[in-house]
Amino acid sequence: MSILSERRVFSGYGINGGENGQTGKNSYINKEGVLKNVGSKNTFEVLAGEIVRIETPSGGGYGKLCV
């Protein structure tokens, strides 16, 4: 499997007083149940019965609205 993703180290920025978003995470769980972080850019072999988990990052928040 090959993965090419962003926002795994730095989160999306908030603006106008809004908080920053969360970072994402890519992980791989082998047949023995061992969880490994595979980073944002990687190529690796996945066998039948193994799991690849992609946790998508969130965007930054928008602060107070001016009404």
C-alpha positions as CSV (number, residue, x, y, z in Angstrom):
1,M,0.0,0.0,0.0
2,S,1.2,3.6,-0.6
3,I,-0.1,6.5,1.3
4,L,0.5,10.2,0.6
5,S,-1.2,12.5,3.1
6,E,-0.8,15.8,5.0
7,R,-1.6,17.3,8.4
8,R,0.0,14.5,10.4
9,V,2.5,16.7,12.2
10,F,1.1,20.2,11.9
11,S,-2.6,20.9,12.4
12,G,-4.8,23.2,10.4
13,Y,-4.7,26.8,11.7
14,G,-7.6,28.6,13.3
15,I,-8.4,32.1,12.3
16,N,-10.1,35.1,14.0
17,G,-9.6,33.6,17.5
18,G,-10.6,30.0,16.5
19,E,-8.6,27.1,17.8
20,N,-6.3,25.0,15.6
21,G,-7.7,21.7,14.3
22,Q,-6.4,18.2,15.2
23,T,-3.7,16.3,13.4
24,G,-4.5,13.1,11.6
25,K,-2.8,9.7,12.0
26,N,-2.1,6.7,9.8
27,S,-1.5,3.4,11.4
28,Y,-1.2,-0.3,10.5
29,I,-2.3,-3.2,12.7
30,N,-0.6,-6.5,11.8
31,K,-2.0,-10.0,12.3
32,E,-0.5,-10.2,15.8
33,G,-2.4,-7.0,16.8
34,V,0.7,-4.8,16.9
35,L,-0.2,-1.2,16.0
36,K,2.5,0.8,14.1
37,N,2.4,4.4,13.1
38,V,3.2,4.6,9.3
39,G,3.5,8.4,9.0
40,S,2.2,10.6,6.3
41,K,4.1,9.3,3.3
42,N,5.0,5.7,3.1
43,T,4.8,2.4,1.0
44,F,4.4,-0.9,2.8
45,E,2.9,-4.4,2.3
46,V,-0.5,-5.3,3.8
47,L,-1.5,-8.9,4.0
48,A,-5.0,-10.4,4.2
49,G,-6.4,-9.9,7.7
50,E,-4.3,-6.9,8.5
51,I,-5.7,-3.4,9.1
52,V,-4.8,0.1,7.8
53,R,-6.4,2.9,9.8
54,I,-6.5,6.4,8.5
55,E,-7.7,9.1,11.0
56,T,-8.5,12.2,8.9
57,P,-7.4,15.6,10.4
58,S,-9.8,18.4,11.1
59,G,-9.6,21.9,9.9
60,G,-9.0,24.9,12.0
61,G,-11.8,26.8,13.7
62,Y,-13.2,30.2,12.9
63,G,-13.4,32.5,16.0
64,K,-16.2,34.9,16.9
65,L,-18.4,36.2,14.2
66,C,-19.0,39.9,13.8
67,V,-22.7,40.7,13.7
